[in-house]
């Protein structure tokens, strides 16, 4: 089974477990005002290129907004794929300036050793409080993430997020968070987009950032940008 097939299997199992209330993976709780939320995390991300942001906007966000205007939809500049989380959202933050410096120093040694990561964006992931686009990759993404997690352990900052799978690394682009239970028309429209195909990303930059749960620009600080090694 190739790595994308493993990812597909875990995505299916995760959706099923959440629907049945059996998953212990970390998710963001539903709230009324995500943009102004002051809970902050420390994480690494890849921001989505403009042409794909616009495609997501036209094909998915605009049609869904018509059926669920009260839900929170990410501003286009906030759309991203998380590479490796470090500290989950919390107020006060669960990290210090010294922690940030430790991560910056450690990741500066590791991330530039890896070549750009290819992601294929297709299909919607439905979670209890959000919608995301699935981002499929090859094992190169898995290998980088495993090294980053081991490094965080070594510097005394183990990743504090609970994942559905410890062995298969998943990528996704969150684009909608629920402020209330979705109506039936909205849910029906989501099903229409279940297998949508958006395109591919060749990610050559990883950003270390502090931000809130929706990566709102008013709450986001880019601490350092790491360039992935060109082939």
BALOBA-1460 file (C-alpha; in Angstrom, 3 decimals):
// residues 231
<rec num="1" residu="x" x="0.000" y="0.000" z="0.000"/>
<rec num="2" residu="x" x="1.527" y="3.349" z="-1.016"/>
<rec num="3" residu="x" x="1.530" y="6.266" z="1.398"/>
<rec num="4" residu="x" x="-1.479" y="8.068" z="-0.098"/>
<rec num="5" residu="x" x="-3.550" y="4.898" z="0.233"/>
<rec num="6" residu="x" x="-2.584" y="4.748" z="3.907"/>
<rec num="7" residu="x" x="-3.640" y="8.380" z="4.287"/>
<rec num="8" residu="x" x="-6.998" y="7.709" z="2.595"/>
<rec num="9" residu="x" x="-7.633" y="4.828" z="4.982"/>
<rec num="10" residu="x" x="-6.844" y="6.932" z="8.055"/>
<rec num="11" residu="x" x="-9.008" y="9.827" z="6.810"/>
<rec num="12" residu="x" x="-11.960" y="7.405" z="6.450"/>
<rec num="13" residu="x" x="-11.370" y="5.880" z="9.874"/>
<rec num="14" residu="x" x="-11.039" y="9.299" z="11.484"/>
<rec num="15" residu="x" x="-14.318" y="10.628" z="10.075"/>
<rec num="16" residu="x" x="-16.098" y="7.449" z="11.198"/>
<rec num="17" residu="x" x="-14.615" y="7.623" z="14.704"/>
<rec num="18" residu="x" x="-15.617" y="11.274" z="15.158"/>
<rec num="19" residu="x" x="-19.172" y="10.573" z="13.944"/>
<rec num="20" residu="x" x="-19.432" y="7.758" z="16.481"/>
<rec num="21" residu="x" x="-17.871" y="9.872" z="19.255"/>
<rec num="22" residu="x" x="-14.924" y="7.504" z="19.610"/>
<rec num="23" residu="x" x="-11.974" y="9.729" z="18.646"/>
<rec num="24" residu="x" x="-9.662" y="11.310" z="21.211"/>
<rec num="25" residu="x" x="-7.798" y="13.418" z="18.655"/>
<rec num="26" residu="x" x="-7.484" y="17.130" z="19.447"/>
<rec num="27" residu="x" x="-10.003" y="19.405" z="17.755"/>
<rec num="28" residu="x" x="-10.858" y="23.086" z="18.153"/>
<rec num="29" residu="x" x="-14.036" y="23.663" z="20.133"/>
<rec num="30" residu="x" x="-16.904" y="25.491" z="18.453"/>
<rec num="31" residu="x" x="-17.064" y="29.204" z="19.225"/>
<rec num="32" residu="x" x="-18.896" y="32.312" z="18.071"/>
<rec num="33" residu="x" x="-15.892" y="34.512" z="17.213"/>
<rec num="34" residu="x" x="-12.838" y="32.707" z="15.876"/>
<rec num="35" residu="x" x="-11.141" y="35.732" z="14.333"/>
<rec num="36" residu="x" x="-10.723" y="37.563" z="17.637"/>
<rec num="37" residu="x" x="-9.933" y="34.493" z="19.718"/>
<rec num="38" residu="x" x="-6.839" y="35.179" z="21.838"/>
<rec num="39" residu="x" x="-5.826" y="31.561" z="22.374"/>
<rec num="40" residu="x" x="-2.439" y="31.213" z="20.676"/>
<rec num="41" residu="x" x="-0.439" y="28.254" z="19.371"/>
<rec num="42" residu="x" x="3.114" y="27.682" z="18.142"/>
<rec num="43" residu="x" x="3.303" y="25.747" z="14.888"/>
<rec num="44" residu="x" x="4.889" y="25.351" z="11.454"/>
<rec num="45" residu="x" x="2.848" y="25.769" z="8.290"/>
<rec num="46" residu="x" x="2.880" y="26.025" z="4.519"/>
<rec num="47" residu="x" x="0.704" y="28.823" z="3.165"/>
<rec num="48" residu="x" x="-1.388" y="28.045" z="0.088"/>
<rec num="49" residu="x" x="-0.384" y="29.737" z="-3.214"/>
<rec num="50" residu="x" x="-2.693" y="32.409" z="-4.573"/>
<rec num="51" residu="x" x="-4.019" y="30.471" z="-7.571"/>
<rec num="52" residu="x" x="-5.176" y="27.594" z="-5.336"/>
<rec num="53" residu="x" x="-6.620" y="29.946" z="-2.717"/>
<rec num="54" residu="x" x="-8.744" y="31.521" z="-5.428"/>
<rec num="55" residu="x" x="-9.807" y="28.109" z="-6.716"/>
<rec num="56" residu="x" x="-10.887" y="27.065" z="-3.211"/>
<rec num="57" residu="x" x="-12.793" y="30.329" z="-2.874"/>
<rec num="58" residu="x" x="-14.694" y="29.944" z="-6.149"/>
<rec num="59" residu="x" x="-15.373" y="26.227" z="-6.066"/>
<rec num="60" residu="x" x="-16.088" y="25.632" z="-2.385"/>
<rec num="61" residu="x" x="-16.228" y="28.638" z="-0.062"/>
<rec num="62" residu="x" x="-18.597" y="30.827" z="-2.103"/>
<rec num="63" residu="x" x="-21.212" y="28.077" z="-2.681"/>
<rec num="64" residu="x" x="-21.096" y="26.993" z="0.966"/>
<rec num="65" residu="x" x="-21.384" y="30.580" z="2.217"/>
<rec num="66" residu="x" x="-24.713" y="30.861" z="0.426"/>
<rec num="67" residu="x" x="-26.165" y="27.956" z="2.408"/>
<rec num="68" residu="x" x="-24.395" y="28.637" z="5.712"/>
<rec num="69" residu="x" x="-23.492" y="32.329" z="5.931"/>
<rec num="70" residu="x" x="-23.255" y="32.239" z="9.731"/>
<rec num="71" residu="x" x="-20.369" y="29.770" z="9.710"/>
<rec num="72" residu="x" x="-16.778" y="31.037" z="9.879"/>
<rec num="73" residu="x" x="-14.901" y="30.821" z="6.588"/>
<rec num="74" residu="x" x="-11.160" y="31.448" z="6.554"/>
<rec num="75" residu="x" x="-9.858" y="34.566" z="4.801"/>
<rec num="76" residu="x" x="-7.876" y="33.401" z="1.780"/>
<rec num="77" residu="x" x="-4.530" y="34.540" z="3.184"/>
<rec num="78" residu="x" x="-5.099" y="32.303" z="6.222"/>
<rec num="79" residu="x" x="-5.384" y="29.047" z="4.265"/>
<rec num="80" residu="x" x="-2.504" y="26.725" z="5.124"/>
<rec num="81" residu="x" x="-1.285" y="23.179" z="5.692"/>
<rec num="82" residu="x" x="0.186" y="22.472" z="9.116"/>
<rec num="83" residu="x" x="3.558" y="20.746" z="8.858"/>
<rec num="84" residu="x" x="4.263" y="20.178" z="12.544"/>
<rec num="85" residu="x" x="2.458" y="21.637" z="15.522"/>
<rec num="86" residu="x" x="4.445" y="22.435" z="18.655"/>
<rec num="87" residu="x" x="1.994" y="23.885" z="21.177"/>
<rec num="88" residu="x" x="-1.797" y="23.827" z="20.803"/>
<rec num="89" residu="x" x="-3.953" y="26.962" z="21.134"/>
<rec num="90" residu="x" x="-4.259" y="28.167" z="24.715"/>
<rec num="91" residu="x" x="-4.557" y="31.324" z="26.764"/>
<rec num="92" residu="x" x="-2.045" y="32.030" z="28.177"/>
<rec num="93" residu="x" x="0.231" y="30.445" z="25.554"/>
<rec num="94" residu="x" x="1.828" y="27.136" z="26.543"/>
<rec num="95" residu="x" x="5.268" y="28.295" z="25.408"/>
<rec num="96" residu="x" x="7.835" y="30.977" z="26.205"/>
<rec num="97" residu="x" x="10.210" y="33.152" z="24.174"/>
<rec num="98" residu="x" x="12.989" y="30.740" z="25.127"/>
<rec num="99" residu="x" x="10.918" y="27.853" z="23.753"/>
<rec num="100" residu="x" x="10.526" y="29.684" z="20.457"/>
<rec num="101" residu="x" x="14.285" y="30.196" z="20.233"/>
<rec num="102" residu="x" x="14.917" y="26.509" z="20.916"/>
<rec num="103" residu="x" x="12.537" y="25.483" z="18.143"/>
<rec num="104" residu="x" x="13.924" y="28.070" z="15.722"/>
<rec num="105" residu="x" x="17.483" y="26.867" z="16.289"/>
<rec num="106" residu="x" x="16.617" y="23.161" z="16.038"/>
<rec num="107" residu="x" x="14.354" y="23.440" z="12.992"/>
<rec num="108" residu="x" x="16.903" y="25.662" z="11.213"/>
<rec num="109" residu="x" x="19.236" y="22.658" z="11.187"/>
<rec num="110" residu="x" x="16.663" y="20.123" z="10.024"/>
<rec num="111" residu="x" x="14.090" y="21.574" z="7.633"/>
<rec num="112" residu="x" x="16.558" y="22.935" z="5.013"/>
<rec num="113" residu="x" x="17.952" y="19.394" z="4.633"/>
<rec num="114" residu="x" x="14.674" y="18.252" z="3.050"/>
<rec num="115" residu="x" x="13.505" y="18.807" z="-0.499"/>
<rec num="116" residu="x" x="10.159" y="20.483" z="-1.349"/>
<rec num="117" residu="x" x="7.016" y="18.523" z="-0.461"/>
<rec num="118" residu="x" x="4.297" y="17.775" z="-2.984"/>
<rec num="119" residu="x" x="0.682" y="17.837" z="-1.821"/>
<rec num="120" residu="x" x="-2.370" y="16.813" z="-3.808"/>
<rec num="121" residu="x" x="-5.503" y="18.622" z="-2.587"/>
<rec num="122" residu="x" x="-8.680" y="16.593" z="-3.053"/>
<rec num="123" residu="x" x="-11.730" y="15.652" z="-1.027"/>
<rec num="124" residu="x" x="-13.414" y="17.212" z="1.990"/>
<rec num="125" residu="x" x="-12.711" y="16.082" z="5.552"/>
<rec num="126" residu="x" x="-15.740" y="16.493" z="7.829"/>
<rec num="127" residu="x" x="-15.004" y="16.899" z="11.535"/>
<rec num="128" residu="x" x="-17.454" y="17.800" z="14.335"/>
<rec num="129" residu="x" x="-16.588" y="21.521" z="14.346"/>
<rec num="130" residu="x" x="-14.918" y="22.129" z="10.981"/>
<rec num="131" residu="x" x="-14.413" y="21.365" z="7.317"/>
<rec num="132" residu="x" x="-11.047" y="20.842" z="5.660"/>
<rec num="133" residu="x" x="-9.616" y="19.831" z="2.326"/>
<rec num="134" residu="x" x="-7.502" y="16.694" z="2.451"/>
<rec num="135" residu="x" x="-3.855" y="17.172" z="1.469"/>
<rec num="136" residu="x" x="-2.248" y="13.942" z="0.284"/>
<rec num="137" residu="x" x="1.520" y="13.541" z="0.130"/>
<rec num="138" residu="x" x="4.217" y="10.933" z="-0.229"/>
<rec num="139" residu="x" x="6.330" y="9.416" z="2.533"/>
<rec num="140" residu="x" x="8.782" y="12.333" z="2.355"/>
<rec num="141" residu="x" x="6.291" y="14.413" z="4.363"/>
<rec num="142" residu="x" x="6.015" y="11.609" z="6.924"/>
<rec num="143" residu="x" x="9.807" y="11.368" z="7.244"/>
<rec num="144" residu="x" x="10.215" y="15.099" z="7.861"/>
<rec num="145" residu="x" x="7.447" y="15.209" z="10.454"/>
<rec num="146" residu="x" x="8.820" y="12.199" z="12.341"/>
<rec num="147" residu="x" x="12.236" y="13.855" z="12.568"/>
<rec num="148" residu="x" x="10.674" y="17.120" z="13.759"/>
<rec num="149" residu="x" x="8.680" y="15.315" z="16.449"/>
<rec num="150" residu="x" x="11.782" y="13.476" z="17.647"/>
<rec num="151" residu="x" x="13.660" y="16.785" z="17.734"/>
<rec num="152" residu="x" x="10.914" y="18.417" z="19.811"/>
<rec num="153" residu="x" x="11.214" y="15.557" z="22.299"/>
<rec num="154" residu="x" x="14.981" y="16.056" z="22.464"/>
<rec num="155" residu="x" x="14.735" y="19.782" z="23.229"/>
<rec num="156" residu="x" x="12.088" y="19.246" z="25.896"/>
<rec num="157" residu="x" x="9.099" y="20.535" z="23.903"/>
<rec num="158" residu="x" x="7.183" y="17.410" z="22.859"/>
<rec num="159" residu="x" x="4.224" y="18.037" z="20.548"/>
<rec num="160" residu="x" x="1.190" y="18.308" z="22.862"/>
<rec num="161" residu="x" x="-1.491" y="17.571" z="20.264"/>
<rec num="162" residu="x" x="-3.336" y="14.235" z="20.319"/>
<rec num="163" residu="x" x="-3.369" y="12.691" z="16.826"/>
<rec num="164" residu="x" x="-5.753" y="10.108" z="15.450"/>
<rec num="165" residu="x" x="-2.842" y="8.121" z="14.001"/>
<rec num="166" residu="x" x="0.705" y="8.017" z="15.312"/>
<rec num="167" residu="x" x="2.081" y="6.240" z="12.266"/>
<rec num="168" residu="x" x="0.459" y="8.036" z="9.323"/>
<rec num="169" residu="x" x="0.858" y="11.801" z="8.960"/>
<rec num="170" residu="x" x="-2.100" y="13.662" z="7.457"/>
<rec num="171" residu="x" x="-2.193" y="17.070" z="5.818"/>
<rec num="172" residu="x" x="-5.267" y="19.245" z="5.484"/>
<rec num="173" residu="x" x="-6.413" y="22.777" z="4.718"/>
<rec num="174" residu="x" x="-9.068" y="23.968" z="7.149"/>
<rec num="175" residu="x" x="-11.400" y="26.426" z="5.418"/>
<rec num="176" residu="x" x="-14.545" y="26.497" z="7.590"/>
<rec num="177" residu="x" x="-15.205" y="26.334" z="11.327"/>
<rec num="178" residu="x" x="-18.676" y="26.009" z="12.724"/>
<rec num="179" residu="x" x="-20.237" y="28.689" z="14.892"/>
<rec num="180" residu="x" x="-23.400" y="26.587" z="15.180"/>
<rec num="181" residu="x" x="-24.746" y="23.255" z="13.999"/>
<rec num="182" residu="x" x="-24.889" y="23.274" z="10.161"/>
<rec num="183" residu="x" x="-28.333" y="23.252" z="8.560"/>
<rec num="184" residu="x" x="-29.474" y="20.448" z="6.249"/>
<rec num="185" residu="x" x="-28.976" y="22.476" z="3.072"/>
<rec num="186" residu="x" x="-25.379" y="23.207" z="4.078"/>
<rec num="187" residu="x" x="-24.721" y="19.555" z="4.853"/>
<rec num="188" residu="x" x="-26.180" y="18.524" z="1.507"/>
<rec num="189" residu="x" x="-23.918" y="20.984" z="-0.308"/>
<rec num="190" residu="x" x="-20.885" y="19.622" z="1.563"/>
<rec num="191" residu="x" x="-21.746" y="16.122" z="0.304"/>
<rec num="192" residu="x" x="-21.770" y="17.450" z="-3.270"/>
<rec num="193" residu="x" x="-18.161" y="18.584" z="-2.793"/>
<rec num="194" residu="x" x="-17.041" y="15.447" z="-0.954"/>
<rec num="195" residu="x" x="-14.703" y="14.295" z="-3.736"/>
<rec num="196" residu="x" x="-13.710" y="17.694" z="-5.125"/>
<rec num="197" residu="x" x="-10.258" y="17.955" z="-6.730"/>
<rec num="198" residu="x" x="-8.454" y="21.262" z="-6.249"/>
<rec num="199" residu="x" x="-4.898" y="20.781" z="-7.493"/>
<rec num="200" residu="x" x="-1.308" y="20.254" z="-6.411"/>
<rec num="201" residu="x" x="1.149" y="22.215" z="-4.283"/>
<rec num="202" residu="x" x="4.928" y="22.059" z="-4.401"/>
<rec num="203" residu="x" x="5.765" y="23.450" z="-0.971"/>
<rec num="204" residu="x" x="9.280" y="24.897" z="-0.810"/>
<rec num="205" residu="x" x="8.937" y="27.116" z="2.278"/>
<rec num="206" residu="x" x="7.893" y="26.272" z="5.848"/>
<rec num="207" residu="x" x="6.998" y="29.061" z="8.275"/>
<rec num="208" residu="x" x="7.367" y="28.951" z="12.055"/>
<rec num="209" residu="x" x="4.490" y="31.039" z="13.407"/>
<rec num="210" residu="x" x="2.441" y="31.957" z="16.432"/>
<rec num="211" residu="x" x="-1.252" y="32.261" z="15.636"/>
<rec num="212" residu="x" x="-4.785" y="31.502" z="16.764"/>
<rec num="213" residu="x" x="-6.977" y="28.561" z="15.755"/>
<rec num="214" residu="x" x="-7.918" y="30.080" z="12.380"/>
<rec num="215" residu="x" x="-4.543" y="31.624" z="11.542"/>
<rec num="216" residu="x" x="-6.160" y="35.056" z="11.350"/>
<rec num="217" residu="x" x="-3.746" y="37.704" z="10.066"/>
<rec num="218" residu="x" x="-4.379" y="39.927" z="13.101"/>
<rec num="219" residu="x" x="-3.240" y="37.109" z="15.400"/>
<rec num="220" residu="x" x="-0.390" y="35.694" z="13.308"/>
<rec num="221" residu="x" x="3.330" y="36.430" z="13.612"/>
<rec num="222" residu="x" x="5.820" y="34.761" z="11.265"/>
<rec num="223" residu="x" x="8.896" y="34.073" z="13.377"/>
<rec num="224" residu="x" x="11.107" y="32.440" z="10.762"/>
<rec num="225" residu="x" x="10.862" y="31.028" z="7.250"/>
<rec num="226" residu="x" x="12.775" y="27.874" z="6.352"/>
<rec num="227" residu="x" x="13.588" y="27.142" z="2.710"/>
<rec num="228" residu="x" x="13.368" y="23.509" z="1.700"/>
<rec num="229" residu="x" x="16.392" y="22.317" z="-0.248"/>
<rec num="230" residu="x" x="16.059" y="22.439" z="-4.029"/>
<rec num="231" residu="x" x="16.652" y="19.188" z="-5.846"/>
